[in-house]
Amino acid sequence: MAVHSVLYILDTLEEEARLLNGRLSHIYLGGMSQGMATALWAFFAETATGCIQGPLGGLFGFCGWLPFAQQLEKLLSEPSLSPGSSQVQSLISRFFFDEIAGDTSRSRQPVDSSILSTPVFLSHGSDDLWVSVELGRQACQVLRRIMVRVNWQEFTGAEGDGHWVKEPEGFDRILQFLEG
């Protein structure tokens, strides 16, 4: 995951929020494979910096993984933590600034933890030959400790050795997610 890609996505999200007069519910962020990994960390960067105040319309990912998943699992292992809470947001923010951002970080602003109520849809082929479904499951488990609502779907038989969205069922699920 390149920091420059994440910074580019952050700039794009902020510009879209400006163009939409702050109507964040019209903004969706997602990706496939490495794009999922990058989208998830761009979202966490937004969560940490506070540049976006409030939940997006949705966050989605397909056939991908969550970078730093093991570190996040350890960080979020305290049973008293509630998904979407300000404590979880604070831990994510601290992890981002301490371990990832380095000197490319943006200024910290007061953060609204409601961004963690952004709905999430993840999907992965159980027969994916390129990215193990176990990595997708791990991403889902970690996100369920962070986010309020995370939906997961596994499928078999997609094109590209299972490393694609299953047609037509997968696209139907995407539409259901987008329609709320």
C-alpha positions in Angstrom: 0.0 0.0 0.0 1.6 3.2 -1.1 1.2 6.3 1.1 1.0 8.4 -2.1 -2.1 6.4 -3.2 -3.8 6.9 0.2 -3.0 10.7 0.1 -4.4 11.0 -3.4 -7.6 9.2 -2.3 -7.9 11.5 0.8 -7.6 14.6 -1.5 -10.3 13.1 -3.8 -12.6 12.4 -0.9 -12.3 15.9 0.5 -12.9 17.4 -2.9 -16.0 15.2 -3.5 -17.3 16.2 0.0 -16.8 19.9 -0.9 -18.5 19.5 -4.3 -21.4 17.7 -2.6 -21.7 20.4 0.0 -20.9 18.0 2.8 -23.4 15.3 1.8 -21.1 12.5 2.7 -23.9 9.9 2.3 -23.4 10.2 -1.5 -19.7 9.2 -1.3 -18.7 5.5 -1.6 -15.2 4.2 -1.3 -14.0 0.8 -2.3 -11.7 -1.4 -4.3 -10.8 -4.8 -5.5 -7.7 -6.8 -4.4 -4.9 -4.3 -3.7 -7.5 -1.6 -4.3 -9.5 -2.9 -1.3 -6.3 -2.7 0.8 -5.7 0.8 -0.3 -9.3 1.9 0.1 -9.5 0.5 3.7 -6.4 2.4 4.7 -7.5 5.6 3.0 -10.7 5.3 5.1 -8.7 4.8 8.3 -6.6 7.8 7.4 -9.7 9.9 7.1 -10.9 8.4 10.4 -7.6 9.4 12.0 -7.2 12.9 10.6 -10.8 14.0 11.0 -10.8 15.6 7.5 -14.2 14.0 6.9 -16.7 14.5 9.7 -19.5 11.9 9.6 -20.2 8.6 7.9 -19.8 8.0 4.2 -22.5 6.3 2.1 -20.5 3.1 2.2 -17.2 1.3 2.1 -16.7 -1.8 0.1 -14.1 -4.3 -0.9 -13.7 -7.4 -3.0 -11.1 -10.2 -3.0 -8.7 -8.2 -0.9 -7.1 -7.9 2.5 -6.5 -5.4 5.3 -2.9 -4.3 5.7 -1.7 -4.4 9.4 -4.6 -6.7 10.3 -2.6 -8.6 12.9 -1.5 -5.4 14.6 -5.0 -4.1 14.6 -6.4 -7.4 16.0 -3.9 -7.1 18.9 -4.7 -3.4 19.4 -8.5 -4.0 19.5 -8.4 -7.2 21.6 -9.8 -5.5 24.7 -13.3 -7.0 25.1 -14.8 -3.8 26.5 -14.3 -1.9 23.3 -17.5 -1.3 21.3 -17.5 -1.0 17.5 -18.0 2.6 16.4 -17.0 4.0 19.8 -14.8 7.0 20.3 -12.3 4.7 22.1 -12.0 2.6 19.0 -11.6 5.7 16.8 -8.9 7.0 19.2 -7.0 3.7 18.9 -7.2 3.7 15.1 -6.1 7.3 15.0 -3.1 6.8 17.3 -2.1 3.6 15.4 -2.3 5.5 12.1 -0.1 8.4 13.3 2.4 6.3 15.3 2.9 3.4 12.8 1.9 4.6 9.3 1.7 8.3 8.6 5.2 9.3 9.5 6.1 12.8 8.3 3.4 12.6 5.5 0.6 13.0 8.1 -1.9 15.8 7.9 -2.8 18.0 10.9 -5.0 16.3 13.4 -8.5 17.8 13.7 -11.2 16.9 16.3 -12.7 13.7 15.1 -16.3 12.7 14.9 -16.4 8.9 15.6 -19.7 8.7 13.7 -17.5 8.0 10.6 -17.3 4.5 12.0 -21.0 4.0 11.3 -20.2 4.0 7.6 -21.8 0.7 6.3 -19.3 -1.8 5.0 -19.7 -4.6 2.4 -16.9 -7.1 1.8 -17.0 -10.0 -0.6 -14.5 -12.7 -1.5 -14.3 -15.9 -3.5 -13.7 -18.9 -1.4 -11.9 -20.4 -4.4 -9.8 -17.3 -5.1 -6.3 -18.4 -6.2 -4.7 -15.0 -6.0 -5.7 -13.7 -2.6 -6.7 -16.3 0.1 -10.2 -16.0 1.3 -8.7 -16.3 4.8 -7.3 -12.8 4.3 -10.7 -11.5 3.4 -12.2 -13.2 6.5 -9.5 -11.6 8.7 -10.3 -8.2 7.2 -14.0 -8.7 8.0 -13.3 -9.8 11.6 -11.1 -6.8 12.3 -13.5 -4.4 10.7 -16.3 -5.9 12.8 -14.3 -4.7 15.9 -14.0 -1.2 14.4 -17.2 -0.5 12.4 -20.8 -0.6 13.4 -22.2 -2.5 10.4 -20.1 -4.9 8.3 -21.6 -7.3 5.8 -19.7 -10.3 4.4 -20.4 -12.6 1.4 -18.4 -15.5 0.2 -19.0 -17.0 -3.2 -17.5 -19.7 -5.5 -17.1 -19.9 -9.3 -16.3 -16.4 -10.3 -14.1 -15.6 -13.3 -10.4 -15.0 -13.0 -9.7 -18.1 -10.8 -12.2 -16.9 -8.2 -10.6 -13.4 -8.0 -13.5 -11.4 -9.3 -17.1 -10.5 -8.4 -19.4 -13.5 -9.0 -21.9 -12.8 -11.8 -24.7 -12.0 -11.5 -25.2 -12.7 -7.7 -22.2 -10.5 -6.6 -23.4 -7.5 -8.6 -26.9 -8.0 -7.2 -25.5 -7.8 -3.7 -23.5 -4.7 -4.6 -26.7 -3.0 -5.9 -28.6 -4.0 -2.7 -25.8 -2.5 -0.6 -25.8 0.7 -2.6 -29.6 1.0 -2.3 -29.3 0.8 1.4 
